[in-house]
């Protein structure tokens, strides 16, 4: 028995050494077409989620025109149907992130990436088939569960596949590709929502287009491997090595030179399972508290503006048709902003990028509320959107970096769920402020929330720039 007890620690140490070897090989991969192709494929999968998230602003005019939604205070709790629709979406996102994000830690990034997309496809298709506001909201909430799981899984997936030297740029590229969905959605809504092609109401076409996710799923699944970090964490070393070796071979063929040896001196690894309670351990407690506060308030600025652009434009005196047109112009910034951010993504400490972005959202938001001319509304709308772009890509990278692989998905799911919970109430609060205090009241509310974001990250956030994931989490 004594020999067996001695052998087991040696086996565990050997497993950790093998896992560390896998991690060091991933972190030394260069910036090349093979690596960026993997990031791009995962990001295209996320396009459908972003497309769905931003439908709130663009579907409402069509739902009102069809008689399913109503203007005024006729929705749930006496508030608008648009606010109820947004709240149903984020209720589903909250359930998906807090209740089901952990499945990606149990079953792997690749499987959950696939099945959450399929869940979303089915529920989204049923949204487009509804004829009552209750039916629309219920299936919208269920689709949100799939989206919630998907976005957390993608964040974990990308943070683990991207080498440490380009992790910031990987998330910026991810956001740029995902955000391509927003101008596509805005332009399609401008052209289709007021019409009824083939006798089918325009808003239904917009919803059904998102169901093309089912086609994308199998293409992406065949081309993207499981996360080597996740496999190594689970003790599946041979599988992890095989995947890394395949990637290395592809890179050497592309670059026509051998890769340099990995730096094993900085590689640390642990194996085994984690629990959600670990996020409150001394190592992670301050980070968890910081991210709960941050997520609760950041979403007020991001979705508070993004989902209400047409309504805010209308409140500034722009008619509905032009508000959709101007919103489509503003939406063009969504995929462009993260590309601009790639120049600083791995050069400036992540926490300070978040602080600067929150300051931009607050400042430009207040200026937006002071203008009525279309040119100024569009200009400040573009600047708010750019600030939100920087905020979004930076914090998606940041919160995924702060936890170890064994609990990454469930930890990110937990802290991220507070943004979803916040948005349930934000949807009603923005409707309330817009009705009672106009655009200026809404934007003052957003600015105050961004101040809380700045203080929480500046005061409590650790540094992560160019550090291995394992060093950050330890």
C-alpha positions, 0 to 999 in steps of 0.5 A: 500500500505504501508503494501505491501511495508513493506512486500516485503523487509521482503520476500526478506530478508527471501529468502536471509536467505533461500538461505544462508542456502542452501549455508552453507549446500553445503559448509559443505559437506565432501570429500566423494564418493557421492561428487566425483561421481558428479564431475567425471560425469561432468568431463566425459562430458568435455572429449569430448570437450578436445578430440576435442580441441586437434585434431588439432595436430593429424588430420593434417597429415591425412587431408594432406594425403587425399588431403584436406589439403596442406603443405606449404603456401596454406591456408587462408591468405597464411598460412598453412591449419593446422593454418586455421583449428586451427583458425576455432576451436577457432573462434567457441570457441570465439563465444560460450564463448562470445555470448552464455555463458550467457545462463547457467545463464538464463536456468541453468547449467544442461540444457545447459550442455546437449544441448551444448554437443548435438550441438557439437555431430551433428557438429562434425559428419558433420566435419568427413563427409566433403571432402573440406577444407572449409567444414571441417573448417566451421563445425569445427567452428560451433562445437567450439561454442558448446564446448565454451558453454560447458567448461564455463558451466562445470566450473560454475557447478563444482565451485558451487557443490564442497564444499569450502574445496575441490574446488581446488581438485575438479578442479584438478580431473576434469582436470585429467578426462577430460585430459584422452581424450588426450592420448586416442586421441594421441594413437588412432591417432598414430594407425589409422590416417596413415590407412583406416579401412574399407576403411574409412580414419583414420582421419574420424574415429578419428572425429567420435569417438568424436560423442559418446558424444551423448551417454554420455549426457543422462547418465550424465544428469540422474545422476547429479542434477541442481546446488543448488547455481543457484537455490537458486540465482533464488529464487527457494529455495524449489528445491535447498533444495530438491537437497541438502537434497538428497545429504546429505541423500546419504552421510549419508548412505555412511558414516553411520553418521549424518552430522555436522550442517552447519556454518551459520555464514559465509554464505551470499547470494543474489538473483535475476538476474545480467547483463554482465555490472556488471563485470565492477563494482568497485568490479569486475573491477580489476579482469576482467581486470586481467583475460582478460590480463591473458587469452589472453596470457595464451593460447599461452603457453597452446595451442601453445605447445599442438596443435603443438607438432608433428610439433615442434618435426618434426622441431627438426628433428624427422620424422612424424611417430616418432613425433606422437609416441613421442607426444603420450608419452608426452600426457600421462602426461595430466591426470597424472599432475592434479592428482599430483597437488591434493596434493597442490590444496587446500594447496597453494594459487591459484594465486601462483600456476598459477604463478609457472606453467607459470614460468615452461612452459616458462623455460622448453619451452626454454630448449626444444628448445635447444635440438634435442635428442628424450630423451630430447625432450620427457623429456622437453615435459613432464615437459612443459605439467605438467606445463600447467596442473597446469596452466589449473586446477588452473586458471579454478578454479580461474576465476570461484571463482571470480564472484557471481553465478548470473553472473558466467557463463557470466563473465567467458565466457567473460574473457575466450573468450579472450583466444579464440580470442588470439588463433585465431591469435596465430595459425597463429603466431606460424605457422609464427614463426615456418616457419621463426625462427624454434622451438626456435622462437616459444618457445621464443614467448611462454616464453614471453607470460608466463611472462605477465601471471605471472605479471598479476596474481601476481600483481592483483590477490586476494586470494581465498584459502578455502574461500566460493564462496560468500565471494570471490565474495563480 
